[in-house]
Amino acid sequence: MFLVYEWLSLPVMYRLIILILLVAALIPLCPAQQDDIKITRIGVEEGLTQSQVTSLGQDSDGFIWIGTIDGLYRYDGFTFKAFRHNPFDSASLQSNHITAVYGDRHGMVWILTAEGLSMFNTATERMRRYNISFPFRYTPDYFGKYYEDSVGRVWINVGTELYVYEHAHDSMQRIKVPQRKRKDLRFNPRKQIIEAKNHPGEYYVTNDSGLFMFRWNSKRFTPMKFHGDEYSISQTLPIFMLVQDSRGTPIVLTNKTLNVLNRLTGIPKQYALPDEFLSRSEPISNMHAFVDNTDKVWVLRSWTETGIACFDLQTLTWTYTDHFMEHGKRVPIRSLSSVLQNENGDIWLNSEGKEIFRFSQRTATWKKYEHEPLNPHSLSGNTTDFFSDNAGINWVGTNGNGLNKIEYQPVKFRSYREFQDGVRSIQLNDTRAFSANTKALWVGTLNDGLVRLDQTMNVRERYS
């Protein structure tokens, strides 16, 4: 009674201020709030009978294709249609285990399976198999990062060869890439192909034998020479990455140098990677390069204690960073696995799934983000990868803790992981595959099927 009397005796203004402060103090303790969410559960009756999604794609008609460990499914907005392997039908899938799905802009859907490559023609509704020999057990990375060039040719990497599909002739061509036997080769060759910017019909191709210019009209490979020996760079410095800057300058990353090529002469300028970047004891097994929108090249060594190196193509200088100071404490930058740049120009780095880093190019400052149990606006758990949708929204997938949307000004994370469908709980945990169109983000999960996030209508739908 005493507390009630004391409360009522306070002036109205004081009571209002106290209530506002109490509400503000309690908000961080509440679960992360979702937008207005409408959930539609579509189950076995609609045809998606497998909940372990391995890959997502979209065809030129807007249909969503879902690869799973046991079949391929097409969703037209209302129902699912299943496609499966039939040992007695050569027009069926090569295998039910789907590892990658890509839709090209001419209406073909390319499906990599555990037993080979298939192509589905959306106009004729027919599946076609390609008897392409894969030298060893492949993954979507070994599949060559399926590539569609500016005129619609589809390029497929297979071992030492390239396969090119031309829609105009409905034909698949086999192109053998020059190869030199390497006795000292201790890793699978990373063959890459990119089309030369502003030069249709010309392509840069790398493998363990070096860098080549391929011209479509002549079907010939021309070696790009390094110090007079066309093969010297690959014999002593294996190629890890091939990228281009905004002007189309080809840039080759090796385990010791960054090579910026002169397109007219084909001769590169070599810039040694920073000593600190190479001094670590871990073996150099995997390196990545990323060119940002200011023509800076970011170089990272995956899953090592090494920090990150940045090369400025304007000043031709390196910057190496392996830590920064935050609140008076030294924060190490290490075990990096992926990189993303948002529309503001900020660089985001994923670090071994435990934390992510943001580098602001405007202020030249670093910031670390991780899961904080008492902060509902922090990351919801260990991260797996970044993804940007067609609306420019950046997402962070996690291993068992849902999907995080990055919000800015100030930076915070909105978590999507559990929804209520009546009395039933829908989980969005292990996010494994992403696909985006103008209206929605589609997310494949490890065990919980397919989830649609509609950016316009604030709708979240799950299909399993």
N, C-alpha and C positions, 0 to 999 in steps of 0.2 A: 504494500500500500504506500510505503514511504517513497519507493521509486516512482510509482505512478503519480504521486502528488508532486514530487520534485519535477517530473517531466512536464506536467500540465502547468506548473508555475512558471516555466520558461517562456520568454517572449516567442511569438509565432515565428519571427524571422530566425531566431536561434534554433528552434526545432527544425525548420526547413533546412538550414545549413547542415545540422547533424545528420538528418536523413540522407541528404545528398552524399555526404562523406561516407556513410555506412554503405550505401549502394555502390559507390565507387570502389570501396575496399573489398566488397564481396564479389564483384564482377570477375576478377582474376581467378577466383576459386570455382567458378562455374565451368561446365564443360564447354568446349569450343562450339560456337553456334554455327549451324548450317544456314545457307540461304533458304528461302521458301522451297521446299523439296516435295516434289510429287514423284512417287515411286510406282513403277509398273513392273510387276513380276511376270515374266514370260518363261515358262518352264518346258518340260518335256513335250507337252502338247504342241508347242510351236516348232519343235525340231532341234533345238540346241541341246543335245544329249550329253555333251562332254564339257566339263567346266574348267579343264586345264587348257587355257589359251596360250599358244606359243607365239602367235604373230597376227597382225591385223593389216588389212589393206583396203583400198577403195578403188572401184573401177570408174570408168568415164561416165557411167550413168548415175553415179552416186551411191550404188549399192556397197554395203560393207561386207568384206570377206574375212572370215575368222578361221585361222589355222589352229588346230588343236593336236594333241597327241594321238587322237583317234578320229581323224576325218577333217574335212573342209566344209565350211558352211557359208552360205550367202544369205544376207538379211536385206529384204527390200523395204523395210519399214513396218511390215505387218507380220510376215512369216519367215521362217528359215527353210532353206533348201539344202539338203546334205549331199555331198559328193564323196564317194568312197572308192577304194581300190577294189577291183574285181579281177581276179586272176584269169578269167575267161573273156575279158573285154579289154581289148587294146586301146579303147577310147576312154578308159577310166584312169584315175590317178595312178601314179607309179607306186605310191605307198600311202597309208593312212596317217603316218607320222609327218606332220607338216612343220617345217622349220622356218620358212619365209614366204610371204605373199606380197606381190607387187602388182598394181594395176597401171598399165600405160595409158597414154592419152588417146590411143587409137582403138580402145575397146578390148584389149587383150589383158588377161590376168595370168601372171607368171607365178608358178607354185613350185617351190623347192621342197622336195620330200626326202625322207631318209634313204630312198632308193633311186633318186634321180629327179629330172626336171619335167614338168608338165606345163602346158599352156591351154587356157580356156578362152575360146572366142565367144564374146558376149552376144555377137550378132547371130551366129549360127547355133549357139548353145552347145558347142561340141568341144570335147577335151582332146588334146593331142599330146602324145608322149614324144620325148626326144631321147634318142639312144646316145647320150653323151657319157663318155667314160670318165669317172672321177677317180684320180689316182689314190686317194685315201679318204677316210671318213671326214666329211666336210661339215662346216658350220655356216651360218649366214655370213660370217666374216669371210670365210674362204670362198663363198659363193661370189665374192668380188664386189660387194656393195652394188648389186644390180644397177646398171647405168642406162639412162635414156638420154640421147643427145638432143641437140636443138632441132634436128629435122625428124626426130621420132624413131631413129634406129635404136634398137634395144641391144645392149652389150652385156655379155655374160662371161665372167671369168671362170675358167676351168683349168687348173694346173698351169701348164706352159702354153695354153691355147686360149684364144678368144673366139666366142661364137657371137655372131651378129645377125639379128633378125631384121629384115626389111619388110615393112608392111606393104609397100607398093608392089612387091613381087611375091609376097607371102612365102619368103624363103629364108632359111637359116644358112649362113655361111660360116665356114671354119677358117680361122686365120691363125696360123702358127707364129708365135712370137719368137724372135731369135733367142737362142738359149746356148749358154756355154756351161759345160759341166764344171761344177765347183766341188773339189774334194774337201774343202774346209767349210762347207755349208752346214751349219748346225741348227738351222731354223727353216721353217716352211717359207718359200718365197712369197713375198707380199707383192703381188702384181696389182698395179693400179692403172686406171685410165681416166683421163680428164680431157674434155674438148678444149682446144685453145680458144680463149675468149676473143670474140670479134673475127675469128677465122674458121667459119664452118667447114667441116670436112678435114680438119687437121686435129690430131690428137697426140697427147703426150702419154707414153706408156712406160712403166717401170717394171722390172723384175730383178732377179738376183744377178742378171747379166748387165744391168745398167739402165740408162734412160734413152728412149727412142722417140723420134717423131714419126708418126704414122699418117700418111696421106691417103685418103679414101680413094681418090680417082686413080692413083697409080698402084694402090694396094702394096706400097713398099714402106719398109721401116728404115729410117736413117738414124744411125747412132749419134747421140749428142756427146761430143768428145770432152774429156776432162784431162787437161795437161797433156794433150797429144795422144793419149791412149784411150780409145773408146771404152775399154773395159776396166780401166784401172780403178775407177771409183767403186765399182761393185766388188772387185776382187779384194780390196783392202778396207773399204768402207761400205758395208751393206746399207742399202736404201731402206728407210723406214717410212717415209711419208713424202707425198707429192702434192703440192698445193699451188694456188695462183693468187696474186694480189689483185687489187681492184683494176689494174691496167692490163692484166693478163700475163704478167711476168711469172714464168714457172719457177718454183722454189723447191729444191730437193733437200730433204733432211736425211743425213746419215748419222751414224753413231758418234761422229766426231765433229762434223761440220754442217753448216747451213750454206747451200749453194744457190746463188741467185743468178739465173741464166739470162744472157743477152739473146733475145729471140732472133735478131738478125744474124749474129755470128755463131750462135749456138755455144758460145764459150761462157762458162760460169765464173763468177767471183766467189771465192770460198771464204767463209768466215768461221773460224774455229769456235766451237761452243765454249762457254766460260769454264775455266779450270775447276771452279767450285762445283759446277754441274756434273763434271766427269770424275771428280776425286773420290766419290763414294765407293765403298767396297762391293756394293751389289752389282751383279752382272747386268750389262745393258741388253735386256731382252726385248723390250718394247718401248717405243718412243712415239709421241704424237706431236703434230704441229697444227696450229690453228691461226688463221689470219683474221684479225678483227677489222672493224670498219674504219680504223685509222691507219691501216697498213702496218700494224705491228704483228710480228710473228711470235706466238706463245708456244714454247716447247716444254713438254713434260715427259717424265719417265714414269710409266705406270707402276703403282704398287711398290715404290721404293721410298727410302728416307730422303731422297733428293727433293729440293724445292722446285721452283719454276724459273725458267729463263725467258726473257722477252727481248726480241731483236727489233729495233726501230729501222724500218727500211728508208726513212728519210735521213736520219743522222748516221745510219750504219753503225750503231752502237748497241751493246748488250747491257741488259740489267738482270741481275740474278737476285732472287729473293727466296730465302728459306725460313724466314721468321718475321714477325712484326711485334710491336709493343702495344698492349691493350690493357688499360687500367694499371699500368706499371708492371705488368707481367709479360714475359717473353712467350709468344704464341708460335709454335713451329708450324711450318707449311710442309707437308709431306704426304706420302702415300696417295698421290693424286691419280684419278682414274678418268675424269671427263671434264670438259670445259664448255661453257655456254656464254653468249653475250646477249644482253637484253637490249631493248630499244633505246634505253638511256645511255648505252655504251659501256655499262658495267660488265666486268668479267667475273663469272661465277665458276668456282672449281669444286668438284666433288672429291672428298678425301676419304677413301677406304670405307665409305658408308657411315662413318661416325660423325662427321661434321662437314660443313661446306663453308667456303670462303668467298667473299665478295671484294673485288678491287674496284674502287671508284676512280675512273680515269679523270673525272672533273677535279676531285680533291687529292688524288694520288694517295689514298688511304685504304687500308685493309680492315676487314671486319670478319669475325668468325661467328657462325651460327650452328647451334646444335640442339639436341633435345633437352629441354628443361622441364622436369616433372611438374613444377608448380606454375609454369607459364603456358597457358593454353594457346598463345600465339607463337610458340616456338615450333621447331620441327617435331613431327609426331614420332620419329624413330630413326633408325639407321637407314640411310639413303641408298638407292640403287642407281638412279640416273636422272638426267634432266630431260625435259621435253618442252618445246614451244609450239603452241597451237596456232591456227590461222588468224586468230584475233590478237596475236602478240602476247598472249598470257603465258607465263612460264610456270611449269609444274615440276615437282620433285617426287619421284616414286620412292617407295620405301620397301624394306624387306619385312613384311608382316605388320606394318603399322599405318597402312592406308596411303592416300595421295595428298600431297601438299601443294596448295596454290600460293605462289609468291605474290604478295601485295606490297606496294611501295608507298613511300611518304607517310609514315615511316615504314621501314621494311618489317613485315610480319608474315606469318604463315597461317593459312586457313587449312585446317585438316578435314579430309573426307575419308571416313573409314567405317562408320556404322550408321545405318538408317533403319527406321522402323516401318514395316509394312504390316499395318494392323498390330497384331500381337507378336509377329515374327521379326527377328532381327536379320538384317542383310549386312554382310561383312564385305568391306573393300580393303583387303589386306595386302597380299603380295602382288604389286603391280608389275606386269612383265611386258606389255606391248601397248603401243599408242598409235592412234590414227586420228586425224582431224580433218573436218570439212568446214564450210562457212558457218554452219549452225551448231556443230557439236564436237565434243572431244570424246573419242571412244577409247576405253581402257580395258585391256585384257588382263586377267588376273591368273595366279597360279592355280587356285582351287575354287574361285567364286565366280567363274564365268565372265560375262561381258557387262560392262557398265557404261552407260551413256551419260555425259554431262552436257546439258544444253546451256550454252552461255547466254542466249537471248531470253529464254523463257524461265530460266532458273529451275530447270527440270533435271532430276537425276533418275535414271531408269536402269534397272538391272535385268539382264537376260541370262538365264542359266538352265 
